[in-house]
Amino acid sequence: MSTWDAANNLEELSYKLSNIRDVVELIAQGVDDPHSGALWAVYSMMDDLQSKIYIQSEMVMNLHRAESKKAKK
């Protein structure tokens, strides 16, 4: 797998996780249950994971750019 493909796959995962996180947020907003705090905890964890995936994607994309630049020389 190329670094370009890896970066795209990571971005796709981040996008899908963002969509799931948004659904969890909507559910948590509409729940008058004392356990809804658990939904907010899940939301927070998903938000953290999405941020980490995004950072990894940027790192892989930067690696791809460096490899492409090196190959052109």
N, CA, C and O atoms as a GROMACS GRO file, in nm:
protein
  292
    1MET      N    1   0.085  -0.117   0.000
    1MET     CA    2   0.000   0.000   0.000
    1MET      C    3   0.089   0.123   0.000
    1MET      O    4   0.187   0.131   0.075
    2SER      N    5   0.055   0.217  -0.083
    2SER     CA    6   0.133   0.341  -0.090
    2SER      C    7   0.095   0.433   0.027
    2SER      O    8  -0.008   0.415   0.091
    3THR      N    9   0.181   0.530   0.050
    3THR     CA   10   0.151   0.627   0.157
    3THR      C   11   0.028   0.708   0.121
    3THR      O   12  -0.048   0.748   0.209
    4TRP      N   13   0.008   0.731  -0.008
    4TRP     CA   14  -0.111   0.804  -0.054
    4TRP      C   15  -0.238   0.726  -0.018
    4TRP      O   16  -0.334   0.782   0.034
    5ASP      N   17  -0.238   0.597  -0.048
    5ASP     CA   18  -0.353   0.512  -0.015
    5ASP      C   19  -0.376   0.506   0.135
    5ASP      O   20  -0.489   0.511   0.182
    6ALA      N   21  -0.267   0.496   0.211
    6ALA     CA   22  -0.278   0.489   0.357
    6ALA      C   23  -0.340   0.617   0.411
    6ALA      O   24  -0.427   0.612   0.498
    7ALA      N   25  -0.296   0.731   0.360
    7ALA     CA   26  -0.352   0.860   0.406
    7ALA      C   27  -0.500   0.869   0.371
    7ALA      O   28  -0.580   0.915   0.452
    8ASN      N   29  -0.536   0.827   0.251
    8ASN     CA   30  -0.677   0.830   0.211
    8ASN      C   31  -0.762   0.737   0.298
    8ASN      O   32  -0.874   0.772   0.336
    9ASN      N   33  -0.710   0.619   0.328
    9ASN     CA   34  -0.782   0.525   0.414
    9ASN      C   35  -0.803   0.582   0.553
    9ASN      O   36  -0.910   0.567   0.612
   10LEU      N   37  -0.701   0.648   0.606
   10LEU     CA   38  -0.713   0.709   0.738
   10LEU      C   39  -0.816   0.822   0.737
   10LEU      O   40  -0.896   0.835   0.830
   11GLU      N   41  -0.815   0.902   0.632
   11GLU     CA   42  -0.914   1.010   0.622
   11GLU      C   43  -1.056   0.954   0.611
   11GLU      O   44  -1.149   1.011   0.668
   12GLU      N   45  -1.072   0.844   0.539
   12GLU     CA   46  -1.203   0.781   0.527
   12GLU      C   47  -1.251   0.730   0.663
   12GLU      O   48  -1.368   0.746   0.699
   13LEU      N   49  -1.160   0.669   0.739
   13LEU     CA   50  -1.194   0.623   0.874
   13LEU      C   51  -1.235   0.740   0.962
   13LEU      O   52  -1.332   0.731   1.038
   14SER      N   53  -1.162   0.849   0.952
   14SER     CA   54  -1.193   0.968   1.032
   14SER      C   55  -1.332   1.021   0.997
   14SER      O   56  -1.408   1.058   1.086
   15TYR      N   57  -1.364   1.024   0.869
   15TYR     CA   58  -1.494   1.073   0.823
   15TYR      C   59  -1.607   0.984   0.876
   15TYR      O   60  -1.709   1.033   0.924
   16LYS      N   61  -1.588   0.852   0.865
   16LYS     CA   62  -1.691   0.759   0.913
   16LYS      C   63  -1.708   0.770   1.064
   16LYS      O   64  -1.820   0.767   1.114
   17LEU      N   65  -1.599   0.782   1.136
   17LEU     CA   66  -1.606   0.797   1.281
   17LEU      C   67  -1.677   0.926   1.318
   17LEU      O   68  -1.754   0.930   1.414
   18SER      N   69  -1.653   1.032   1.242
   18SER     CA   70  -1.721   1.159   1.265
   18SER      C   71  -1.872   1.144   1.250
   18SER      O   72  -1.949   1.198   1.329
   19ASN      N   73  -1.915   1.070   1.148
   19ASN     CA   74  -2.058   1.048   1.127
   19ASN      C   75  -2.120   0.970   1.243
   19ASN      O   76  -2.228   1.003   1.290
   20ILE      N   77  -2.050   0.867   1.289
   20ILE     CA   78  -2.101   0.788   1.402
   20ILE      C   79  -2.106   0.875   1.528
   20ILE      O   80  -2.202   0.869   1.605
   21ARG      N   81  -2.002   0.955   1.548
   21ARG     CA   82  -1.998   1.044   1.664
   21ARG      C   83  -2.116   1.141   1.662
   21ARG      O   84  -2.175   1.168   1.767
   22ASP      N   85  -2.150   1.192   1.544
   22ASP     CA   86  -2.263   1.284   1.534
   22ASP      C   87  -2.394   1.215   1.571
   22ASP      O   88  -2.481   1.276   1.634
   23VAL      N   89  -2.409   1.089   1.533
   23VAL     CA   90  -2.530   1.014   1.569
   23VAL      C   91  -2.536   0.993   1.720
   23VAL      O   92  -2.642   1.009   1.780
   24VAL      N   93  -2.424   0.958   1.781
   24VAL     CA   94  -2.419   0.940   1.926
   24VAL      C   95  -2.456   1.071   1.996
   24VAL      O   96  -2.527   1.070   2.096
   25GLU      N   97  -2.408   1.183   1.944
   25GLU     CA   98  -2.441   1.313   2.002
   25GLU      C   99  -2.591   1.338   1.996
   25GLU      O  100  -2.651   1.384   2.094
   26LEU      N  101  -2.653   1.310   1.882
   26LEU     CA  102  -2.798   1.329   1.868
   26LEU      C  103  -2.875   1.241   1.966
   26LEU      O  104  -2.973   1.286   2.027
   27ILE      N  105  -2.831   1.118   1.981
   27ILE     CA  106  -2.897   1.027   2.075
   27ILE      C  107  -2.882   1.078   2.218
   27ILE      O  108  -2.977   1.079   2.295
   28ALA      N  109  -2.761   1.121   2.252
   28ALA     CA  110  -2.734   1.169   2.388
   28ALA      C  111  -2.816   1.293   2.421
   28ALA      O  112  -2.860   1.311   2.534
   29GLN      N  113  -2.838   1.378   2.323
   29GLN     CA  114  -2.917   1.500   2.345
   29GLN      C  115  -3.064   1.469   2.372
   29GLN      O  116  -3.131   1.542   2.444
   30GLY      N  117  -3.112   1.359   2.315
   30GLY     CA  118  -3.254   1.327   2.326
   30GLY      C  119  -3.288   1.230   2.438
   30GLY      O  120  -3.403   1.190   2.451
   31VAL      N  121  -3.190   1.192   2.517
   31VAL     CA  122  -3.212   1.091   2.621
   31VAL      C  123  -3.221   1.158   2.757
   31VAL      O  124  -3.130   1.231   2.797
   32ASP      N  125  -3.332   1.134   2.828
   32ASP     CA  126  -3.347   1.185   2.963
   32ASP      C  127  -3.320   1.074   3.064
   32ASP      O  128  -3.394   1.057   3.161
   33ASP      N  129  -3.216   1.002   3.040
   33ASP     CA  130  -3.180   0.886   3.120
   33ASP      C  131  -3.054   0.918   3.199
   33ASP      O  132  -2.963   0.982   3.146
   34PRO      N  133  -3.047   0.876   3.323
   34PRO     CA  134  -2.926   0.903   3.400
   34PRO      C  135  -2.801   0.838   3.340
   34PRO      O  136  -2.689   0.878   3.372
   35HIS      N  137  -2.821   0.739   3.256
   35HIS     CA  138  -2.707   0.671   3.193
   35HIS      C  139  -2.662   0.741   3.066
   35HIS      O  140  -2.568   0.696   3.000
   36SER      N  141  -2.729   0.853   3.030
   36SER     CA  142  -2.689   0.922   2.908
   36SER      C  143  -2.548   0.978   2.920
   36SER      O  144  -2.484   1.008   2.819
   37GLY      N  145  -2.498   0.991   3.042
   37GLY     CA  146  -2.359   1.032   3.060
   37GLY      C  147  -2.265   0.936   2.990
   37GLY      O  148  -2.158   0.974   2.943
   38ALA      N  149  -2.306   0.811   2.985
   38ALA     CA  150  -2.225   0.711   2.916
   38ALA      C  151  -2.218   0.743   2.766
   38ALA      O  152  -2.115   0.724   2.703
   39LEU      N  153  -2.329   0.792   2.710
   39LEU     CA  154  -2.328   0.829   2.569
   39LEU      C  155  -2.233   0.946   2.544
   39LEU      O  156  -2.163   0.949   2.443
   40TRP      N  157  -2.230   1.041   2.638
   40TRP     CA  158  -2.138   1.154   2.622
   40TRP      C  159  -1.993   1.107   2.635
   40TRP      O  160  -1.904   1.161   2.571
   41ALA      N  161  -1.970   1.007   2.719
   41ALA     CA  162  -1.835   0.951   2.732
   41ALA      C  163  -1.793   0.884   2.601
   41ALA      O  164  -1.680   0.898   2.556
   42VAL      N  165  -1.886   0.811   2.540
   42VAL     CA  166  -1.859   0.748   2.410
   42VAL      C  167  -1.830   0.856   2.307
   42VAL      O  168  -1.736   0.844   2.229
   43TYR      N  169  -1.911   0.960   2.306
   43TYR     CA  170  -1.891   1.072   2.213
   43TYR      C  171  -1.751   1.130   2.230
   43TYR      O  172  -1.681   1.155   2.132
   44SER      N  173  -1.711   1.152   2.354
   44SER     CA  174  -1.580   1.210   2.382
   44SER      C  175  -1.467   1.119   2.335
   44SER      O  176  -1.369   1.166   2.277
   45MET      N  177  -1.482   0.989   2.359
   45MET     CA  178  -1.379   0.895   2.315
   45MET      C  179  -1.371   0.892   2.162
   45MET      O  180  -1.262   0.885   2.105
   46MET      N  181  -1.486   0.896   2.096
   46MET     CA  182  -1.487   0.895   1.951
   46MET      C  183  -1.424   1.022   1.895
   46MET      O  184  -1.354   1.019   1.794
   47ASP      N  185  -1.450   1.134   1.961
   47ASP     CA  186  -1.391   1.261   1.920
   47ASP      C  187  -1.239   1.255   1.932
   47ASP      O  188  -1.167   1.302   1.844
   48ASP      N  189  -1.191   1.197   2.041
   48ASP     CA  190  -1.048   1.182   2.063
   48ASP      C  191  -0.987   1.090   1.956
   48ASP      O  192  -0.881   1.120   1.901
   49LEU      N  193  -1.054   0.979   1.928
   49LEU     CA  194  -1.005   0.887   1.824
   49LEU      C  195  -1.000   0.954   1.687
   49LEU      O  196  -0.905   0.936   1.611
   50GLN      N  197  -1.102   1.032   1.657
   50GLN     CA  198  -1.105   1.100   1.529
   50GLN      C  199  -0.987   1.197   1.518
   50GLN      O  200  -0.924   1.206   1.413
   51SER      N  201  -0.958   1.268   1.624
   51SER     CA  202  -0.845   1.361   1.624
   51SER      C  203  -0.713   1.287   1.602
   51SER      O  204  -0.628   1.333   1.526
   52LYS      N  205  -0.698   1.173   1.668
   52LYS     CA  206  -0.574   1.095   1.652
   52LYS      C  207  -0.562   1.038   1.511
   52LYS      O  208  -0.452   1.036   1.454
   53ILE      N  209  -0.672   0.993   1.454
   53ILE     CA  210  -0.670   0.941   1.317
   53ILE      C  211  -0.633   1.054   1.221
   53ILE      O  212  -0.555   1.034   1.128
   54TYR      N  213  -0.689   1.172   1.244
   54TYR     CA  214  -0.659   1.286   1.158
   54TYR      C  215  -0.510   1.320   1.164
   54TYR      O  216  -0.448   1.347   1.061
   55ILE      N  217  -0.453   1.320   1.282
   55ILE     CA  218  -0.310   1.349   1.299
   55ILE      C  219  -0.226   1.245   1.226
   55ILE      O  220  -0.130   1.280   1.157
   56GLN      N  221  -0.263   1.117   1.240
   56GLN     CA  222  -0.190   1.011   1.170
   56GLN      C  223  -0.201   1.029   1.019
   56GLN      O  224  -0.103   1.008   0.947
   57SER      N  225  -0.318   1.066   0.971
   57SER     CA  226  -0.339   1.088   0.829
   57SER      C  227  -0.249   1.199   0.778
   57SER      O  228  -0.187   1.187   0.672
   58GLU      N  229  -0.240   1.307   0.854
   58GLU     CA  230  -0.153   1.418   0.816
   58GLU      C  231  -0.007   1.375   0.813
   58GLU      O  232   0.068   1.415   0.724
   59MET      N  233   0.034   1.294   0.910
   59MET     CA  234   0.172   1.246   0.914
   59MET      C  235   0.203   1.159   0.792
   59MET      O  236   0.310   1.173   0.732
   60VAL      N  237   0.111   1.071   0.757
   60VAL     CA  238   0.132   0.984   0.641
   60VAL      C  239   0.134   1.067   0.513
   60VAL      O  240   0.214   1.042   0.424
   61MET      N  241   0.046   1.166   0.504
   61MET     CA  242   0.044   1.252   0.385
   61MET      C  243   0.174   1.330   0.373
   61MET      O  244   0.226   1.347   0.262
   62ASN      N  245   0.226   1.380   0.484
   62ASN     CA  246   0.354   1.450   0.481
   62ASN      C  247   0.466   1.356   0.437
   62ASN      O  248   0.556   1.397   0.363
   63LEU      N  249   0.462   1.232   0.481
   63LEU     CA  250   0.559   1.132   0.439
   63LEU      C  251   0.548   1.109   0.288
   63LEU      O  252   0.649   1.099   0.218
   64HIS      N  253   0.426   1.100   0.239
   64HIS     CA  254   0.403   1.082   0.096
   64HIS      C  255   0.462   1.200   0.017
   64HIS      O  256   0.528   1.180  -0.085
   65ARG      N  257   0.438   1.321   0.065
   65ARG     CA  258   0.492   1.440  -0.003
   65ARG      C  259   0.646   1.437  -0.005
   65ARG      O  260   0.708   1.467  -0.107
   66ALA      N  261   0.703   1.399   0.108
   66ALA     CA  262   0.850   1.392   0.116
   66ALA      C  263   0.904   1.285   0.020
   66ALA      O  264   1.005   1.306  -0.047
   67GLU      N  265   0.838   1.170   0.015
   67GLU     CA  266   0.880   1.064  -0.076
   67GLU      C  267   0.866   1.106  -0.221
   67GLU      O  268   0.952   1.077  -0.304
   68SER      N  269   0.758   1.175  -0.252
   68SER     CA  270   0.736   1.223  -0.389
   68SER      C  271   0.841   1.325  -0.428
   68SER      O  272   0.894   1.322  -0.539
   69LYS      N  273   0.871   1.415  -0.337
   69LYS     CA  274   0.971   1.518  -0.362
   69LYS      C  275   1.109   1.455  -0.384
   69LYS      O  276   1.184   1.497  -0.472
   70LYS      N  277   1.140   1.354  -0.301
   70LYS     CA  278   1.269   1.285  -0.310
   70LYS      C  279   1.279   1.209  -0.443
   70LYS      O  280   1.386   1.206  -0.505
   71ALA      N  281   1.169   1.149  -0.486
   71ALA     CA  282   1.169   1.072  -0.610
   71ALA      C  283   1.188   1.162  -0.732
   71ALA      O  284   1.242   1.118  -0.834
   72LYS      N  285   1.144   1.286  -0.723
   72LYS     CA  286   1.156   1.380  -0.836
   72LYS      C  287   1.300   1.429  -0.853
   72LYS      O  288   1.337   1.474  -0.961
   73LYS      N  289   1.380   1.420  -0.748
   73LYS     CA  290   1.517   1.470  -0.756
   73LYS      C  291   1.607   1.376  -0.830
   73LYS      O  292   1.726   1.404  -0.846
   0.00000   0.00000   0.00000
